[in-house]
Amino acid sequence: MSFGIAAMVREPNDDDPSMQLELRGPSSRKPPFSMVRTFALADLITLGNAASGTGAVLVSMSYVATADAGKIWAAFGLLPLALACDALDGMVARWRRKSSPLGADLDSLADIVSFGVAPAALGFALGLRGGWDAVILCYFVACGISRLARYNVTAAALSDEKGKVKYYEGTPIPTSLAIVLMLGIAFYGGHVGDALWFGASELGPFVLHPLSLVYVLSGSMMVSTFRIPKP
């Protein structure tokens, strides 16, 4: 009897594969890089969007340090590339009729970088460096994040019987590239830094460049309830 009980309550043995499996659980048995293996072609294109936006942020920072005009032109080139990737990933997903569970979240996170953080960093690099400018740029990015979060949680409710979203609520975040275009025109004409359009004003403890108010307008339109038909 005592032998039977001892057999039933034997001590765990690290060398026993069956006991290792029981102690570690099934989650530890996943193949290496299993998350990467779930990526579809459309997801890789989405990551190209994120990489382009990150590159634009980095070259904008480099411009602040070096004043090398080529860095800013690189940023102006990378952001349209991000937009192209943003459009292409959806086309590829529909063409291949294949997407990964990460697709929607990847797209939103990439858009935050490329069409939220990157335009804000570009504006800062070109002269919007007052205290109120910084507050406005943070507001703009926060609006972009909020807009994408709202879309993710309401997309199902806004979809028709075929699963297609009928309209956008608030302007899509890629519309921030209109600001990038405006900054490109200003940079080409030399209206950056101390020569920014509309100058600068001291309001209380901080400086405000009135040009930064376009970020307020863009961000506010993103979180608005205006309905924009989706093509």
PEMOHU-V298612 format. One record per pair of residues at least 12 apart in sequence whose ideal C-beta (glycine too) atoms are under 6 Angstrom apart, sorted by sequence separation. I is the first residue (numbers start at 1). J is the second residue. If there is no record, write none. Layout:
I,J  I,J
This chain:
59,71  198,210  196,209  198,211  197,211  59,74  60,75  196,211  59,75  120,137  56,75  120,140  120,141  56,78  55,78  56,79  147,170  117,141  116,141  52,78  147,173  116,144  52,81  53,82  144,173  52,82  82,114  49,82  112,145  179,214  49,85  48,85  49,86  179,218  45,85  108,148  176,218  45,88  46,89  45,89  42,89  45,92  75,122  42,92  171,221  41,92  42,93  171,222  170,222  170,223  170,224  42,99  43,100  119,176  126,183  40,98  115,173  40,99  54,113  115,174  40,100  43,103  46,106  50,110  53,113  119,179  167,227  168,228  39,100  46,107  49,110  53,114  57,118  60,121  64,125  115,176  119,180  122,183  167,228  38,100  56,118  60,122  63,125  111,173  167,229  168,230  43,106  50,113  167,230  46,110  57,121  49,114  53,118  60,125  127,192  165,230  126,192  127,193  127,196  132,206  131,206  140,215  147,222  130,206  132,208  133,209  136,212  143,219  147,223  130,207  146,223  130,208  144,222  130,209  133,212  136,215  140,219  143,222  136,216  139,219  143,223  128,209  128,212  83,174  79,180  76,184  72,187
